[in-house]
Amino acid sequence: MKTRLVLLLASIASLSALAACHGPARTDIPKDHPTAPEPARDFELRDPEGRAVRLSDYRGKTVLLDFWATWCEPCKQSIPRYIAMQDRLRGKGFAVIGVDESEEPELVAAYARKLGINYPVALDRDATLFHSYRGVALPAAFLIDPQGNIRGRWNGFDAATGLDVEAATDRLLGRKPQL
């Protein structure tokens, strides 16, 4: 009986992880979107060392807000892409902010070091921020314009999503898209 219960709980946990972390489900807002952009919710979270990370500190920049977790397989594809974007667009009015979902600070810090993450990483310990942005699955990325409005959303990640994120970012920055 105990073995069956353990197997049942393990199956539920596996299904929950798959539901929370999967391939692409794009919801990019087209450049000619007729409705007013949605304001991005400001936040103050802590990084693994306890320092404050605030969206408002990036006002005037185009921001890619990326929600992820160390266990998420598609996140392992998206993070290197966003590291490269941060390098390519450094000093051009662009910033990436990574937001880890519900993991321990020590684990997140070690993972960020291992991957060479070159942008701030904040901890969303209870996924409150993720839910306030209406995230559906990890990774979830939100492109925020310099005025603080959400201009693009992506849930999940694959190569096509990465290209979409980069093209939308370049458009927002007034740059010719990199191919």
C-alpha positions as CSV (number, residue, x, y, z in Angstrom):
1,M,0.0,0.0,0.0
2,K,2.8,2.5,0.9
3,T,4.6,1.6,-2.3
4,R,1.5,2.4,-4.4
5,L,1.0,5.7,-2.5
6,V,4.6,6.7,-3.2
7,L,4.3,5.7,-6.9
8,L,1.1,7.7,-7.1
9,L,2.6,10.8,-5.5
10,A,5.7,10.5,-7.7
11,S,3.5,10.3,-10.8
12,I,1.5,13.4,-9.8
13,A,4.7,15.3,-9.2
14,S,6.0,14.3,-12.6
15,L,2.8,15.4,-14.3
16,S,2.9,18.7,-12.4
17,A,6.4,19.3,-13.5
18,L,5.5,18.6,-17.1
19,A,2.5,20.8,-17.0
20,A,4.5,23.7,-15.5
21,C,7.5,23.4,-17.9
22,H,7.0,22.6,-21.6
23,G,7.6,23.7,-25.1
24,P,6.5,26.9,-26.7
25,A,3.2,28.6,-26.4
26,R,3.8,32.0,-27.9
27,T,1.7,35.0,-27.1
28,D,3.8,37.7,-28.6
29,I,2.0,41.0,-29.0
30,P,2.4,42.0,-32.6
31,K,4.1,45.3,-33.4
32,D,0.9,46.7,-34.8
33,H,-1.3,45.5,-31.8
34,P,-4.4,47.8,-31.8
35,T,-4.9,47.9,-28.0
36,A,-3.0,49.8,-25.4
37,P,0.0,47.9,-23.9
38,E,-0.5,46.5,-20.5
39,P,1.6,48.1,-17.7
40,A,4.1,45.7,-16.2
41,R,3.7,45.2,-12.5
42,D,6.6,46.7,-10.6
43,F,8.3,44.4,-8.0
44,E,11.0,44.2,-5.4
45,L,12.5,40.7,-5.0
46,R,15.8,39.6,-3.5
47,D,18.7,37.9,-5.3
48,P,20.3,34.8,-3.7
49,E,22.7,37.1,-1.7
50,G,19.8,39.2,-0.3
51,R,20.2,42.3,-2.5
52,A,17.1,44.0,-3.8
53,V,16.1,43.6,-7.5
54,R,13.5,46.1,-8.6
55,L,11.9,46.5,-12.0
56,S,11.6,50.2,-11.4
57,D,15.4,50.5,-11.4
58,Y,15.3,49.6,-15.1
59,R,12.8,52.3,-16.2
60,G,14.0,53.8,-19.4
61,K,15.4,50.4,-20.6
62,T,13.9,47.6,-22.6
63,V,13.7,44.7,-20.2
64,L,13.3,41.0,-20.8
65,L,11.9,39.5,-17.6
66,D,12.5,35.7,-17.7
67,F,10.9,33.3,-15.2
68,W,12.7,30.0,-14.9
69,A,13.7,27.1,-12.6
70,T,16.8,24.9,-12.4
71,W,14.7,21.7,-13.0
72,C,13.1,23.1,-16.2
73,E,14.5,21.5,-19.4
74,P,13.3,24.3,-21.8
75,C,14.9,26.8,-19.4
76,K,18.2,25.2,-20.0
77,Q,17.8,26.3,-23.7
78,S,16.4,29.8,-23.0
79,I,19.0,31.0,-20.5
80,P,22.0,30.7,-22.7
81,R,20.1,32.6,-25.4
82,Y,19.3,35.4,-22.9
83,I,22.9,35.4,-21.7
84,A,24.0,36.0,-25.4
85,M,21.3,38.7,-25.8
86,Q,22.6,40.5,-22.6
87,D,26.1,40.4,-24.1
88,R,25.1,41.6,-27.5
89,L,22.9,44.4,-26.3
90,R,24.9,45.6,-23.3
91,G,25.0,49.4,-23.3
92,K,22.2,49.7,-25.8
93,G,19.3,50.3,-23.4
94,F,18.5,46.6,-22.7
95,A,18.6,44.4,-19.7
96,V,17.6,40.9,-18.8
97,I,16.2,40.1,-15.3
98,G,16.0,36.4,-14.4
99,V,13.4,35.3,-11.9
100,D,13.8,31.8,-10.3
101,E,10.6,30.1,-9.2
102,S,10.4,28.8,-5.7
103,E,13.9,27.4,-5.2
104,E,16.4,27.8,-2.5
105,P,18.9,30.7,-2.8
106,E,22.0,28.4,-2.6
107,L,20.8,26.2,-5.4
108,V,19.9,29.2,-7.6
109,A,23.3,30.9,-6.9
110,A,25.2,27.8,-7.8
111,Y,23.2,27.2,-11.0
112,A,23.6,30.9,-12.1
113,R,27.4,30.5,-11.6
114,K,27.5,27.2,-13.5
115,L,25.7,28.7,-16.5
116,G,27.5,32.0,-16.3
117,I,24.4,34.1,-16.0
118,N,25.5,37.7,-16.6
119,Y,22.3,39.5,-15.5
120,P,20.5,39.9,-12.1
121,V,18.6,36.9,-10.8
122,A,15.8,37.4,-8.4
123,L,13.9,34.8,-6.2
124,D,10.2,34.5,-6.5
125,R,10.0,32.2,-3.5
126,D,6.2,31.6,-3.6
127,A,5.6,32.3,-7.4
128,T,3.5,35.4,-6.5
129,L,5.2,37.5,-9.2
130,F,4.9,34.8,-11.8
131,H,1.1,34.5,-11.2
132,S,0.7,38.3,-11.1
133,Y,2.1,38.4,-14.7
134,R,-0.2,35.6,-15.6
135,G,2.6,33.2,-16.4
136,V,1.4,29.8,-17.8
137,A,4.5,27.7,-18.0
138,L,8.2,27.9,-17.5
139,P,10.1,29.4,-18.9
140,A,7.9,32.5,-19.3
141,A,9.4,35.7,-20.8
142,F,7.9,39.2,-20.8
143,L,9.3,42.0,-22.9
144,I,8.9,45.3,-21.2
145,D,9.3,48.6,-23.0
146,P,11.2,51.6,-21.6
147,Q,7.9,53.1,-20.4
148,G,7.2,50.0,-18.3
149,N,4.6,48.3,-20.6
150,I,4.5,44.7,-21.5
151,R,5.1,44.4,-25.3
152,G,5.6,40.7,-25.7
153,R,4.9,37.4,-23.8
154,W,6.1,33.9,-24.4
155,N,5.3,30.7,-22.3
156,G,7.6,27.8,-23.0
157,F,10.7,27.9,-25.2
158,D,12.1,26.4,-28.4
159,A,14.4,27.7,-31.2
160,A,11.5,29.6,-32.9
161,T,10.6,31.3,-29.6
162,G,14.2,32.4,-29.2
163,L,14.1,34.0,-32.6
164,D,10.8,35.7,-31.9
165,V,12.1,37.1,-28.6
166,E,15.2,38.5,-30.2
167,A,13.2,40.0,-33.2
168,A,10.7,41.6,-30.9
169,T,13.5,43.0,-28.7
170,D,15.4,44.4,-31.7
171,R,12.1,46.0,-33.0
172,L,11.5,47.6,-29.6
173,L,15.1,48.9,-29.6
174,G,14.8,50.2,-33.1
175,R,17.5,47.8,-34.3
176,K,17.6,45.7,-37.4
177,P,16.8,42.1,-36.3
178,Q,19.8,39.8,-36.0
179,L,19.3,36.5,-38.0
